[in-house]
Amino acid sequence: MSTAVAKTLTEERALALLGSGVSPTAVAASLGITDSRISQLLSDENFAAEVATLRYQNLQKHNARDSAYDSLEDEVWFEKTA
């Protein structure tokens, strides 16, 4: 049974930024913490798993959006060539 550990506001923000693909160095700078603190967070396997899940979810959203744009481009292209 897994128990969730409460995160600080800084940890929540780091999670959100890292999960959206922002580099650890940029996250540290934007939150006013050290690169080593980000490294410590990422060394926690639960935190790292949450980052990986968020990255995957964000990638899925981008892929869906990209596919929608591809479909629109195909429609416009086929209308022009028909």
Short mmCIF file of the C-alpha atoms (twelve columns), coordinates in Angstrom:
data_MODEL
# 
_entry.id   MODEL 
# 
loop_
_atom_site.group_PDB 
_atom_site.id 
_atom_site.type_symbol 
_atom_site.label_atom_id 
_atom_site.label_alt_id 
_atom_site.label_comp_id 
_atom_site.label_asym_id 
_atom_site.label_seq_id 
_atom_site.Cartn_x 
_atom_site.Cartn_y 
_atom_site.Cartn_z 
_atom_site.pdbx_PDB_model_num 
ATOM 1  C CA . MET A 1  0.000  0.000  0.000   1 
ATOM 2  C CA . SER A 2  1.426  3.343  -1.066  1 
ATOM 3  C CA . THR A 3  0.965  6.458  0.999   1 
ATOM 4  C CA . ALA A 4  1.198  9.898  -0.531  1 
ATOM 5  C CA . VAL A 5  3.587  12.304 1.101   1 
ATOM 6  C CA . ALA A 6  2.493  15.927 1.220   1 
ATOM 7  C CA . LYS A 7  4.581  18.145 -1.025  1 
ATOM 8  C CA . THR A 8  5.592  21.709 -0.383  1 
ATOM 9  C CA . LEU A 9  4.395  24.391 -2.767  1 
ATOM 10 C CA . THR A 10 7.900  24.534 -4.255  1 
ATOM 11 C CA . GLU A 11 7.892  20.773 -4.826  1 
ATOM 12 C CA . GLU A 12 4.465  20.966 -6.478  1 
ATOM 13 C CA . ARG A 13 5.700  23.744 -8.760  1 
ATOM 14 C CA . ALA A 14 8.865  21.809 -9.568  1 
ATOM 15 C CA . LEU A 15 6.757  18.769 -10.392 1 
ATOM 16 C CA . ALA A 16 4.513  20.764 -12.721 1 
ATOM 17 C CA . LEU A 17 7.428  22.430 -14.506 1 
ATOM 18 C CA . LEU A 18 9.484  19.260 -14.837 1 
ATOM 19 C CA . GLY A 19 6.397  17.395 -15.991 1 
ATOM 20 C CA . SER A 20 5.853  19.941 -18.742 1 
ATOM 21 C CA . GLY A 21 9.372  19.382 -20.023 1 
ATOM 22 C CA . VAL A 22 11.227 22.333 -18.521 1 
ATOM 23 C CA . SER A 23 14.885 21.502 -17.819 1 
ATOM 24 C CA . PRO A 24 15.937 20.907 -14.219 1 
ATOM 25 C CA . THR A 25 18.304 23.893 -14.355 1 
ATOM 26 C CA . ALA A 26 15.540 26.206 -15.585 1 
ATOM 27 C CA . VAL A 27 13.163 24.870 -12.931 1 
ATOM 28 C CA . ALA A 28 15.713 25.504 -10.196 1 
ATOM 29 C CA . ALA A 29 16.367 29.035 -11.432 1 
ATOM 30 C CA . SER A 30 12.679 29.879 -11.755 1 
ATOM 31 C CA . LEU A 31 11.890 28.612 -8.259  1 
ATOM 32 C CA . GLY A 32 14.931 30.120 -6.585  1 
ATOM 33 C CA . ILE A 33 16.367 26.794 -5.472  1 
ATOM 34 C CA . THR A 34 19.571 24.973 -6.319  1 
ATOM 35 C CA . ASP A 35 20.133 22.447 -9.072  1 
ATOM 36 C CA . SER A 36 21.083 19.978 -6.369  1 
ATOM 37 C CA . ARG A 37 17.632 20.324 -4.759  1 
ATOM 38 C CA . ILE A 38 16.039 19.408 -8.076  1 
ATOM 39 C CA . SER A 39 18.445 16.486 -8.306  1 
ATOM 40 C CA . GLN A 40 17.402 15.390 -4.811  1 
ATOM 41 C CA . LEU A 41 13.742 15.548 -5.793  1 
ATOM 42 C CA . LEU A 42 14.356 13.552 -8.955  1 
ATOM 43 C CA . SER A 43 16.310 10.924 -7.004  1 
ATOM 44 C CA . ASP A 44 13.103 10.126 -5.110  1 
ATOM 45 C CA . GLU A 45 11.541 7.376  -7.189  1 
ATOM 46 C CA . ASN A 46 7.959  8.448  -6.405  1 
ATOM 47 C CA . PHE A 47 8.656  12.038 -7.459  1 
ATOM 48 C CA . ALA A 48 10.490 10.867 -10.584 1 
ATOM 49 C CA . ALA A 49 7.577  8.575  -11.453 1 
ATOM 50 C CA . GLU A 50 5.149  11.493 -11.118 1 
ATOM 51 C CA . VAL A 51 7.360  13.593 -13.421 1 
ATOM 52 C CA . ALA A 52 7.456  10.763 -15.967 1 
ATOM 53 C CA . THR A 53 3.668  10.385 -15.823 1 
ATOM 54 C CA . LEU A 54 3.134  14.109 -16.351 1 
ATOM 55 C CA . ARG A 55 5.608  14.166 -19.253 1 
ATOM 56 C CA . TYR A 56 3.811  11.233 -20.866 1 
ATOM 57 C CA . GLN A 57 0.401  12.890 -20.412 1 
ATOM 58 C CA . ASN A 58 1.698  16.165 -21.862 1 
ATOM 59 C CA . LEU A 59 3.229  14.339 -24.804 1 
ATOM 60 C CA . GLN A 60 -0.092 12.588 -25.427 1 
ATOM 61 C CA . LYS A 61 -1.868 15.966 -25.493 1 
ATOM 62 C CA . HIS A 62 0.673  17.405 -27.914 1 
ATOM 63 C CA . ASN A 63 0.411  14.356 -30.161 1 
ATOM 64 C CA . ALA A 64 -3.383 14.610 -30.221 1 
ATOM 65 C CA . ARG A 65 -3.184 18.318 -31.071 1 
ATOM 66 C CA . ASP A 66 -0.591 17.637 -33.765 1 
ATOM 67 C CA . SER A 67 -2.804 14.952 -35.297 1 
ATOM 68 C CA . ALA A 68 -5.737 17.363 -35.341 1 
ATOM 69 C CA . TYR A 69 -3.622 19.963 -37.159 1 
ATOM 70 C CA . ASP A 70 -2.431 17.306 -39.611 1 
ATOM 71 C CA . SER A 71 -6.046 16.444 -40.384 1 
ATOM 72 C CA . LEU A 72 -6.914 20.101 -40.971 1 
ATOM 73 C CA . GLU A 73 -3.886 20.546 -43.219 1 
ATOM 74 C CA . ASP A 74 -4.866 17.444 -45.187 1 
ATOM 75 C CA . GLU A 75 -8.388 18.802 -45.684 1 
ATOM 76 C CA . VAL A 76 -7.099 22.152 -46.948 1 
ATOM 77 C CA . TRP A 77 -4.512 20.478 -49.171 1 
ATOM 78 C CA . PHE A 78 -7.031 18.113 -50.737 1 
ATOM 79 C CA . GLU A 79 -9.502 20.959 -51.310 1 
ATOM 80 C CA . LYS A 80 -6.826 22.954 -53.136 1 
ATOM 81 C CA . THR A 81 -5.712 20.022 -55.287 1 
ATOM 82 C CA . ALA A 82 -9.223 18.792 -56.131 1 
# 
